Amino acid sequence: MGKYDFFTTELQNLKEQGLFNIIRTIGSAVGAWTVVDGKRVLNMCSNNYLGFANDPRLKEAAVKAIEEYGVGPAAVRSIAGTMSLHVELERKLAEFKKTEDAVTFQSGFCANLATIPAIIGKEGVIFTDELNHASIIDGCRLTKAQRVIYPHRDVDFLAKALEEHKDIPRKLIVTDGVFSMDGDLAPLPEIVELAEKYDALVMVDDAHGEGVLGDHGRGIVDHFGLHGRVDIEVGTLSKAFGVMGGYVAGKKEIVEYLRQRGRPFLFSSAVTPADVAACIAAVDILMETDEPVRKLWDNARYFKEEMQKLGFDTGESQTPITPVMLGEAKTAWEFSKRLFDEGIFAQAITYPTVPKGKARIRVMISAIHTKEDLDFALEKFAKVGKELGVI
């Protein structure tokens, strides 16, 4: 048996099971309409919630930053890579999130990998929702701490688990704020109450909440009015903000500790000036106006209501994330292919991203979709749904 035979066999198995991921190529700026594999299609699967990915104000800020600061810092933040732009962004993020301080990382994934291992020692215990994002799972795997995986959003189970481990001094409860595949919310008020009762840290990954929930898109902590009661807010700058990077906002002592011990901060080069400047522009826009957030929610409500009228199962989403539940992976991929033929870019989501038997098209609504765009999408979803016997 050759050393590559394993990979050949596994790839063939993925194709036979309908689990082979077809990765398409973007050939233009990301907008409501985007060139994908050489074809202009309506983009219904980008995380570009507010349309910032091609916003002229962000592009202007990025170009200006390149002219002033060059293309890269050429160092890690802790040695020679911290620019005044990084400091400005962190100050503005803390102001936006209404926290004491903030520190930025290369991605939201890196932010979770930096934070969880740094703040929980091997004698500690982590309580983590079973549907948390892969970056949280990997962050937990990097520790020697005990892990308690609680059923999705099950605060009764969490309460019992905390009681069982009440004598362990270091306890961390970590959860997604918005669960990215289903669009449902973490029961954050109940989690915070339990954390306060059992003296546990609370960490929430707000990747799909910022720019979406709360006043001016400040996120799930603002949405529930929990400022000062959530210890760590992890965010990404690649979804609603439309750029690249991640951050942690929260208590000053925790943020400063991550500057000292967060490994991606210490051992991976700093984010480029263009990215940082564009992120600053995005934060400035949201501080000034909530119009993009309101438009996003108007679009989401309209699309969901019309999809449900057509007979589609859109799950239990409480956010603009709209899962179109299809069941089997092969059905989801065939649905996605036919949508693409009809001018809609909407990728299938299958195992291992979601459990087997729960494959779907995850539609991501944006503030830059017009009503005409959404009506076009509804027409094509209805056409393909009828062809495949889904509705």
HUKATA-V590931 format. One record per pair of residues at least 6 apart in sequence whose C-alpha atoms are under 6 Angstrom apart, sorted by the first residue. I is the first residue (numbers start at 1). GAP is how many residues later the second one is. Records with the same first field share a line. If there is no record, write none. Layout:
BEGIN
I=GAP + GAP
END
This chain:
BEGIN
14=6
18=311 + 312
25=11 + 12
26=9 + 10
27=8 + 9
28=7
32=10 + 11 + 337
33=8 + 9 + 10
34=6 + 7
41=302 + 303 + 304
42=302 + 303
43=302
44=301 + 302 + 319 + 320
45=301 + 318 + 319
47=192
48=191 + 192 + 194
49=191 + 317
50=190 + 242 + 316 + 317
51=317
52=190
53=189
58=220 + 223
61=216 + 217
62=212 + 215 + 216
65=208 + 209
66=208
72=200
73=8
75=6 + 194
76=192 + 193 + 194
77=193
78=188
81=189
89=191
90=12 + 13
94=7 + 8
97=121
99=151
100=150 + 151 + 152
101=148 + 149 + 151
102=146 + 147
103=144 + 145
104=142 + 143
105=6 + 140 + 141 + 142
106=139 + 140 + 165
107=138 + 139
108=127 + 128 + 138
109=26
111=135 + 136
112=24 + 27
113=26
114=148 + 149 + 150
116=23
117=26
122=22 + 23
123=22
124=21 + 46 + 47
125=20 + 21 + 22 + 46
126=21 + 46 + 47
127=21 + 22 + 46
128=21 + 46
129=20 + 21 + 23 + 46
130=19 + 20 + 21 + 22
132=44
171=29
172=28 + 29 + 30
173=29
174=29 + 30
175=29
176=28 + 29
177=8 + 9 + 27 + 28 + 29
178=6 + 7 + 30 + 31
182=135
183=134 + 135 + 136 + 138
184=133 + 134
202=28 + 29
203=29 + 30
204=29
205=29
206=28 + 29
207=28 + 29
209=10 + 11
210=7 + 8 + 9
211=6 + 29
213=6 + 7 + 10
214=8 + 9
216=70 + 74
231=19 + 20
232=18
233=15 + 16
234=13 + 14
235=11 + 12
236=9 + 10
237=6 + 7 + 8 + 9
238=6
241=41
292=75
295=72
296=70 + 71
300=20 + 65
311=80
313=11 + 12
314=9 + 10
320=45
321=43
322=40 + 41
323=38 + 39 + 40
324=36 + 37 + 38
325=35
326=6 + 33 + 34
327=30 + 31 + 32
328=29 + 31
329=21 + 30
332=16 + 28
333=15
336=10 + 11 + 12
347=14
348=12 + 13
349=10 + 11 + 12
350=9
385=6
END
